[in-house]
Amino acid sequence: MGGNESVEVTAGIWGFLVLFGLALACWFLFRSMNAHLRKMTFTEREQSVGAREADSAPRGDDDPIGSAQH
């Protein structure tokens, strides 16, 4: 047994590249998820406003749409 043996083990450049790739993939995933959630929230808000406007619109007795298009 020699006294000059190194017991230090590091991940090296390959470990850094793998970790960096995983972090980059997570960043893109979170960015995409955030965009989808914003779009879904906007669509739900738009639908609820449209439903409220449709409920409050005046309707005729024999016209189910509420607008006279003769």
Backbone as CSV, one residue per row, in Angstrom:
resi,resn,N_x,N_y,N_z,CA_x,CA_y,CA_z,C_x,C_y,C_z
1,MET,0.845,-1.172,0.000,0.000,0.000,0.000,0.890,1.234,0.000
2,GLY,0.675,2.024,-1.020,1.465,3.240,-1.125,0.759,4.385,-0.429
3,GLY,1.481,5.312,0.046,0.920,6.444,0.758,0.481,7.567,-0.157
4,ASN,0.776,7.457,-1.436,0.462,8.542,-2.366,-0.841,8.312,-3.144
5,GLU,-1.629,7.323,-2.794,-2.858,7.036,-3.532,-3.931,8.078,-3.206
6,SER,-4.633,8.519,-4.229,-5.697,9.503,-4.047,-7.022,8.769,-3.886
7,VAL,-7.774,9.118,-2.868,-9.070,8.504,-2.627,-10.201,9.457,-3.006
8,GLU,-9.868,10.588,-3.594,-10.865,11.568,-3.975,-11.510,11.154,-5.300
9,VAL,-12.834,11.085,-5.302,-13.581,10.721,-6.501,-14.550,11.853,-6.806
10,THR,-14.532,12.312,-8.035,-15.434,13.391,-8.438,-16.275,12.937,-9.622
11,ALA,-17.349,13.637,-9.858,-18.231,13.296,-10.974,-17.617,13.691,-12.308
12,GLY,-16.821,14.732,-12.312,-16.168,15.157,-13.535,-17.102,15.901,-14.471
13,ILE,-16.644,16.044,-15.689,-17.395,16.808,-16.679,-18.681,16.088,-17.073
14,TRP,-18.661,14.753,-17.133,-19.856,14.007,-17.534,-20.966,14.132,-16.505
15,GLY,-20.615,14.124,-15.253,-21.604,14.315,-14.199,-22.222,15.702,-14.268
16,PHE,-21.379,16.701,-14.532,-21.883,18.067,-14.666,-22.829,18.184,-15.857
17,LEU,-22.462,17.588,-16.993,-23.298,17.668,-18.188,-24.650,16.975,-17.981
18,VAL,-24.653,15.843,-17.313,-25.915,15.139,-17.037,-26.792,15.979,-16.114
19,LEU,-26.218,16.517,-15.067,-26.974,17.350,-14.142,-27.490,18.617,-14.826
20,PHE,-26.676,19.223,-15.658,-27.087,20.418,-16.388,-28.221,20.084,-17.359
21,GLY,-28.123,18.943,-18.038,-29.187,18.515,-18.950,-30.495,18.278,-18.222
22,LEU,-30.447,17.655,-17.051,-31.663,17.439,-16.262,-32.276,18.758,-15.796
23,ALA,-31.427,19.681,-15.371,-31.927,20.990,-14.933,-32.558,21.738,-16.098
24,LEU,-31.962,21.666,-17.271,-32.509,22.323,-18.454,-33.844,21.698,-18.862
25,ALA,-33.937,20.379,-18.805,-35.194,19.698,-19.131,-36.292,20.092,-18.142
26,CYS,-35.971,20.182,-16.864,-36.952,20.605,-15.856,-37.398,22.034,-16.104
27,TRP,-36.467,22.899,-16.473,-36.813,24.293,-16.746,-37.811,24.382,-17.893
28,PHE,-37.565,23.647,-18.991,-38.504,23.649,-20.116,-39.846,23.047,-19.721
29,LEU,-39.831,21.995,-18.922,-41.072,21.367,-18.479,-41.902,22.325,-17.628
30,PHE,-41.281,22.995,-16.677,-41.996,23.937,-15.814,-42.514,25.127,-16.611
31,ARG,-41.734,25.586,-17.578,-42.156,26.706,-18.416,-43.386,26.332,-19.241
32,SER,-43.373,25.142,-19.807,-44.499,24.672,-20.601,-45.737,24.490,-19.723
33,MET,-45.552,23.909,-18.548,-46.674,23.690,-17.635,-47.287,25.025,-17.216
34,ASN,-46.465,26.005,-16.947,-46.951,27.320,-16.553,-47.758,27.957,-17.681
35,ALA,-47.289,27.833,-18.913,-48.024,28.387,-20.055,-49.376,27.696,-20.216
36,HIS,-49.416,26.384,-20.060,-50.675,25.652,-20.180,-51.649,26.039,-19.072
37,LEU,-51.151,26.213,-17.861,-52.023,26.611,-16.751,-52.585,28.012,-16.958
38,ARG,-51.757,28.931,-17.470,-52.247,30.286,-17.746,-53.331,30.260,-18.808
39,LYS,-53.119,29.473,-19.868,-54.100,29.392,-20.939,-55.402,28.778,-20.426
40,MET,-55.305,27.758,-19.585,-56.492,27.116,-19.042,-57.258,28.082,-18.141
41,THR,-56.567,28.832,-17.309,-57.204,29.807,-16.424,-57.888,30.894,-17.237
42,PHE,-57.234,31.364,-18.299,-57.815,32.400,-19.150,-59.071,31.875,-19.842
43,THR,-59.027,30.647,-20.335,-60.174,30.053,-21.014,-61.340,29.877,-20.048
44,GLU,-61.074,29.401,-18.840,-62.138,29.232,-17.843,-62.759,30.582,-17.488
45,ARG,-61.929,31.592,-17.329,-62.422,32.921,-16.986,-63.280,33.467,-18.126
46,GLU,-62.830,33.262,-19.355,-63.574,33.723,-20.521,-64.920,33.004,-20.629
47,GLN,-64.938,31.704,-20.357,-66.176,30.938,-20.428,-67.150,31.364,-19.332
48,SER,-66.651,31.630,-18.144,-67.543,32.029,-17.056,-68.142,33.404,-17.319
49,VAL,-67.372,34.312,-17.908,-67.904,35.634,-18.258,-68.946,35.488,-19.355
50,GLY,-68.678,34.649,-20.340,-69.648,34.417,-21.414,-70.923,33.788,-20.901
51,ALA,-70.824,32.880,-19.966,-72.007,32.235,-19.395,-72.835,33.241,-18.596
52,ARG,-72.173,34.116,-17.857,-72.897,35.138,-17.090,-73.620,36.109,-18.015
53,GLU,-72.957,36.496,-19.119,-73.591,37.406,-20.072,-74.776,36.735,-20.748
54,ALA,-74.659,35.450,-21.053,-75.759,34.730,-21.699,-76.939,34.581,-20.743
55,ASP,-76.659,34.380,-19.467,-77.735,34.249,-18.483,-78.464,35.573,-18.255
56,SER,-77.749,36.683,-18.360,-78.352,37.972,-18.070,-78.942,38.639,-19.313
57,ALA,-78.751,38.041,-20.491,-79.280,38.628,-21.725,-80.795,38.488,-21.763
58,PRO,-81.509,39.531,-22.214,-82.978,39.449,-22.309,-83.381,38.512,-23.446
59,ARG,-84.396,37.715,-23.211,-84.855,36.760,-24.204,-86.340,36.973,-24.473
60,GLY,-86.723,36.764,-25.719,-88.136,36.838,-26.080,-88.832,35.536,-25.714
61,ASP,-90.144,35.536,-25.716,-90.902,34.345,-25.345,-90.738,33.226,-26.361
62,ASP,-90.803,33.558,-27.658,-90.729,32.518,-28.671,-89.377,32.476,-29.378
63,ASP,-88.427,33.320,-28.982,-87.111,33.352,-29.592,-86.074,32.833,-28.583
64,PRO,-85.580,31.600,-28.743,-84.665,31.050,-27.748,-83.307,31.726,-27.726
65,ILE,-82.924,32.381,-28.796,-81.607,33.025,-28.831,-81.662,34.403,-28.195
66,GLY,-82.767,35.103,-28.328,-82.894,36.400,-27.693,-82.658,37.552,-28.647
67,SER,-82.398,37.286,-29.907,-82.198,38.350,-30.859,-83.116,38.105,-32.047
68,ALA,-83.789,39.142,-32.494,-84.711,39.031,-33.635,-83.929,39.261,-34.919
69,GLN,-83.767,38.226,-35.707,-83.034,38.330,-36.968,-84.004,38.021,-38.108
70,HIS,-84.834,38.987,-38.478,-85.841,38.767,-39.521,-85.392,39.355,-40.813
